[in-house]
Amino acid sequence: MDAQIAEWQTRAEALKPLNLKTIEPALLELDAHLTLRTYIVGYSLTDADTTVWKTLRENRVAHAYVKQDLMKSLGRWFRFVEETGGEKVVLAVRGGKETKDGKEKSDDANFDIGLQEVGDGTGIVTRFPPEPSGYLHIGHAKAALLNDYFAHEKYKGKLLLRFDDTNPTKEKEEFQDAIVEDCALLGIKPDQVSYTSDWFDELYDRCVQALKDGLAYADDTLQLKMREERMDGIASARREESIEDNLSRFEEMKTGSEEGLRWCIRAKMSVDNPNKAMRDPVIYRCNPQSHHRTGAKWKIYPTYDFCCPIVDSLEGVTHALRTTEYNDRDAQYQWFIENLKLRKVYNWGFSRLNFVRTVLSKRKLTKIVDAGFVRGWDDPRMPTVRGVRRRGAVIPALREFILKQGPSKNIVNLDWYSFWATNKKHIEPTAARYTAVDEVAKVPVTIIGAREGIITEEAKKHAKYDLGNKKVVFSSSVLMEQADAASFAQDEEITLMNWGNGIVRNISHSINPLATPSGLKTVTALEIELHLQGNVKNTSKKVTWLSADQNLIPIELVDFDHLITKDKLEPEDTLEDFLNPTTETVTKALADCNVAELKVDDIVQFDRKGFFRIDRAFAHGEPVVAYQIPTGKSK
């Protein structure tokens, strides 16, 4: 085999010229070679595949031609290697380039972003400040992981986890506890956990001082009018009220009275600054609702914009790393630092993690949950850390994918394809293989020449990795799927996976045949004569089967679609208009006897069906429930 691999590595040179006429003979030869092959050499990915694939991928003329799919076998092979080749082809996928010394340049994210005043790195303090008003989603996970990376890996500093618990209307202890658990799952170990509510007394005093210094004022302008005035650069009628009146109204707010509810406190920054975030933002609101940590002590609460720079400074944060959606508010942040005479904190922005056909707005996600469109925050259709884990994502893959995005400021809408392709690389070596047959579309098959009785043998759970053994039951009575049975021709030789070859001797159809999805007749029964001396390399159809003479396990195979039908919701779009009406598909199936032993969270592969995470284990009267895990392949 080594000689064959070396031969194809040499032949790849013929695919390098940037001229289609020159490389076309080599392309035709490769297409013909791949007609009955999955790989160029042997039965698994080798350097022959990766060398040829990389050569084609880096040749813009060849790549453009292959993408047209004019050579079917070549196109099929090219896409297959791209989807399953893992780290061996990742450099070429990302357009890796060579440096001046001829070495390949790594495409890993660049974390040398020039943070200000880092010194020897030991004094760096970052923070992750989630609001406990929902579960951690993958956008939050990026912020958490990047702050953790800079605190603990890039530098030898500290990471603070601080809950921004300033809105008792939305917040719950349930969300707070879940965020702590999810951070731990992500491998994030904060050096300190704190709460903005720990600083309510200090924040109140700072607001009082701001009112006394003429840096803030009380305002009872109606919300809609206030928004219009800020947009149009019009000063509030209350902007120049006396310090005494402002302090009096703040004290009234503190009581939570009906009069106090009318008022808020605004910072006196600017009326018409081009940066609208600087136009007198609200810094305190009245809210008589009880707080999940401080109870009924407070009836007034600071806004995130007010408390964030203050608490960052007081807790020793050196660098406030946050998404670029806060860019306009960085000037606001620094205004508070300077005017309230606080210790300096630096801002740094990185792009938000966006995915197509996905909403990460906590408000919209809450609406989806509350409306019962999903079964909760951990529903596998949700982009929460718990949701994608329940779908079958593993934490190492999540960490790898997010950290590879890095701290870039470039905003892109990622396709889930790339994430699930990363995940597949992690689950492939640990996913034992089993067999399942669609229960509704099962076809009874009689095997001619099978050994008498019921034979049980041991087989490896995975052909390439040592995951232990499983039972395989052989008998003359087996089940197959309609789609396979309907594709067989009389006397065709096929391969029964994990058994051997057989020849189709008799095909029975229904009296009134119904068209299958492939346009063939419905098969009601088959007879297949074993031909174990046949060569499995010579058959084009390798099919799954199950002995009917075993304890078949009922299983529900569940697949999911995106919640949103539009790649990117615009601000003017109404969420309900773009919710996908059908997001869950359940296929009732029968699985081999080994599936009875699977536990919740096991990740397995059903032959020719894909990877699945077990969401409910087998119990008498209750079928197994397995969620299909995407692998990065387009459907």
Stockholm file with secondary structure:
# STOCKHOLM 1.0

chainA/1-635         MDAQIAEWQTRAEALKPLNLKTIEPALLELDAHLTLRTYIVGYSLTDADTTVWKTLRENRVAHAYVKQDLMKSLGRWFRFVEETGGEKVVLAVRGGKETKDGKEKSDDANFDIGLQEVGDGTGIVTRFPPEPSGYLHIGHAKAALLNDYFAHEKYKGKLLLRFDDTNPTKEKEEFQDAIVEDCALLGIKPDQVSYTSDWFDELYDRCVQALKDGLAYADDTLQLKMREERMDGIASARREESIEDNLSRFEEMKTGSEEGLRWCIRAKMSVDNPNKAMRDPVIYRCNPQSHHRTGAKWKIYPTYDFCCPIVDSLEGVTHALRTTEYNDRDAQYQWFIENLKLRKVYNWGFSRLNFVRTVLSKRKLTKIVDAGFVRGWDDPRMPTVRGVRRRGAVIPALREFILKQGPSKNIVNLDWYSFWATNKKHIEPTAARYTAVDEVAKVPVTIIGAREGIITEEAKKHAKYDLGNKKVVFSSSVLMEQADAASFAQDEEITLMNWGNGIVRNISHSINPLATPSGLKTVTALEIELHLQGNVKNTSKKVTWLSADQNLIPIELVDFDHLITKDKLEPEDTLEDFLNPTTETVTKALADCNVAELKVDDIVQFDRKGFFRIDRAFAHGEPVVAYQIPTGKSK
#=GR chainA/1-635 SS CHHHHHHHHHHGGGGCSSCHHHHHHHHHHHHHHTTTCSSSSTTSCCHHHHHHHHHHHHCHHHHHHHHTTCSHHHHHHHHHHHHHCTHHHHHHHTTCCBCTTSCBCCCSCCCCCCCTTCTTSTTCEEEECCCSSSCCBHHHHHHHHHHHHIIIIISSCEEEEEECCCCTTTCCHHHHHHHHHHHHHTTCCCSEEEEGGGGHHHHHHHHHHHHHTTSEEEECCCHHHHHHHHHHTCCCTTTTCCHHHHHHHHHHHHHTCTTGGGCEEEECCCSSCSSGGGSCCEEEEECCSCBTTTBTSCSEEECHHHHHHHHHHHTTCCEEEEEGGGHHHHHHHHHHHHHTTCCCCEEEEECCCEETTCCCCHHHHHHHHHTTSSSSTTCTTSCBHHHHHHHTCCHHHHHHHHHHHTTCCCCCEECHHHHHHHHHHHHGGGCEEECEEESTTEEEEEEETCCSSCEEEEEESSSSSCCCEEEEEECSEEEEEHHHHTTCCTTCEEEETTTEEEEEEEEEECSSCCCCTTSCCCEEEEEEEECTTSCGGGCSCEECCEESSSCCEEEEEEEECCSBSSSSCCTTCCGGGGBCSCCEEEEEEEECGGGGGCCTTCEEEETTTEEEEEEECCBTTBCEEEEEECCSCCC
#=GC SS_cons         CHHHHHHHHHHGGGGCSSCHHHHHHHHHHHHHHTTTCSSSSTTSCCHHHHHHHHHHHHCHHHHHHHHTTCSHHHHHHHHHHHHHCTHHHHHHHTTCCBCTTSCBCCCSCCCCCCCTTCTTSTTCEEEECCCSSSCCBHHHHHHHHHHHHIIIIISSCEEEEEECCCCTTTCCHHHHHHHHHHHHHTTCCCSEEEEGGGGHHHHHHHHHHHHHTTSEEEECCCHHHHHHHHHHTCCCTTTTCCHHHHHHHHHHHHHTCTTGGGCEEEECCCSSCSSGGGSCCEEEEECCSCBTTTBTSCSEEECHHHHHHHHHHHTTCCEEEEEGGGHHHHHHHHHHHHHTTCCCCEEEEECCCEETTCCCCHHHHHHHHHTTSSSSTTCTTSCBHHHHHHHTCCHHHHHHHHHHHTTCCCCCEECHHHHHHHHHHHHGGGCEEECEEESTTEEEEEEETCCSSCEEEEEESSSSSCCCEEEEEECSEEEEEHHHHTTCCTTCEEEETTTEEEEEEEEEECSSCCCCTTSCCCEEEEEEEECTTSCGGGCSCEECCEESSSCCEEEEEEEECCSBSSSSCCTTCCGGGGBCSCCEEEEEEEECGGGGGCCTTCEEEETTTEEEEEEECCBTTBCEEEEEECCSCCC
//
